[in-house]
Amino acid sequence: VTFKYNGSTIVPGDQGVDYETFKRKCTDDVRLFGFVRFTTGDAMSKRVKFALITWIGEDVSGLQRAKTGTDKTLVKEVVQNFAKEFVISDHKELDENYIKSELKKAGGANYDAQNE
C-alpha cells in the first residue's frame, strides 16, 4: 500500500501485489510512503517481513524533503508493524534484492550463514 500527498495532506494511495508496480510509482518528482510485504528467510524457515519505504524523488524541493521527515511520524501512527525502515531517493536502492537482504539482516537467525 502507498500513502501519497494530495497537496499538503497525506492520503492513502494504491494497493497491489507487485513490487515492480510500486517501483514505477517512485518517480523523480514525487514523495510517497510504501508499506511493502516481502517473503524472506533461508533454507530452514521462510517468513513474512514488512518494510516502510519513504521515497523522495531527486526533483523534490529541499523544503518538501525536510517536511517529509516530520510527515513520516504521521504515517508511522498508522503503519506500526514493520521490520525495517528505508529512506530512499536513488532508484538503485529500490532494488528488491537489496531490500530483502536488509530485511534478512534485521530478521535475526540466519541458517544460511553455515553455507556462506
C-alpha positions in Angstrom: 0.0 0.0 0.0 1.2 3.5 -0.7 0.5 6.8 1.1 0.9 9.9 -1.1 0.5 13.6 -0.9 -2.7 15.4 -2.0 -1.5 19.0 -1.7 -0.1 19.0 1.9 -2.3 16.2 3.1 -1.2 12.6 3.2 -3.8 10.2 1.8 -4.0 6.5 1.1 -2.7 5.7 -2.4 -2.7 2.5 -4.3 -2.5 -1.1 -3.1 -1.3 -4.1 -5.0 0.6 -7.3 -5.1 3.5 -6.5 -7.4 6.7 -4.7 -6.1 7.5 -3.6 -9.7 4.2 -1.6 -9.7 5.3 0.2 -6.5 8.7 1.0 -8.0 7.1 2.6 -11.1 5.3 5.0 -8.8 8.6 6.2 -7.4 9.3 8.9 -9.9 11.8 11.8 -9.5 9.1 14.4 -8.9 7.1 12.7 -6.0 7.3 11.9 -2.3 5.5 8.8 -1.1 5.4 6.2 1.6 5.2 2.5 0.9 4.3 -0.3 3.3 5.6 -3.3 1.4 5.4 -7.0 2.2 8.3 -9.4 1.4 8.9 -13.0 2.0 12.4 -13.6 3.3 14.2 -16.3 5.1 16.6 -19.0 4.5 16.7 -22.8 3.8 15.3 -23.5 7.3 12.5 -21.0 7.5 10.6 -18.6 5.4 8.9 -15.6 7.0 7.0 -12.5 6.0 8.6 -9.1 6.7 7.2 -5.7 6.1 9.2 -2.6 5.2 8.3 1.0 5.4 9.8 2.8 2.4 9.9 6.6 2.3 10.6 7.6 -1.3 11.8 11.2 -2.0 12.4 11.8 -5.7 15.5 13.6 -7.0 13.5 16.6 -8.2 11.7 17.2 -4.9 12.5 20.6 -3.4 14.5 21.0 -0.3 11.6 22.3 1.8 9.4 19.3 0.7 12.3 16.9 1.5 12.5 18.3 5.0 8.8 18.2 5.6 8.7 14.5 4.5 10.8 13.6 7.6 8.2 15.1 10.0 5.3 13.8 8.0 6.7 10.3 8.3 5.7 10.3 12.0 2.1 10.7 11.0 2.4 7.7 8.7 4.0 5.7 11.5 0.9 6.2 13.6 -1.0 4.2 11.0 1.7 1.8 9.9 3.3 0.5 13.1 4.5 -3.0 12.5 7.5 -3.2 10.1 10.9 -4.9 10.3 12.9 -2.1 8.8 12.5 1.4 7.6 14.1 2.8 4.5 14.5 6.4 3.2 15.3 6.2 -0.5 15.8 8.7 -3.3 18.0 6.6 -5.6 16.3 4.1 -7.9 19.2 1.6 -7.4 18.3 1.4 -3.7 14.8 0.3 -4.6 16.2 -3.0 -5.9 14.1 -5.8 -4.5 17.2 -8.0 -3.7 18.8 -5.1 -1.7 15.6 -4.6 0.3 15.2 -8.3 1.0 18.9 -8.6 2.1 18.4 -5.7 4.5 15.3 -7.3 5.9 17.1 -10.6 6.2 19.8 -9.0 8.3 17.1 -7.4 10.5 15.4 -10.8 10.9 17.6 -12.5 13.4 18.8 -16.1 12.9 20.4 -16.8 9.6 20.8 -20.5 9.0 22.3 -19.9 5.5 25.4 -18.5 7.3 26.7 -22.0 7.6 26.8 -22.2 3.8 28.3 -18.8 3.2 
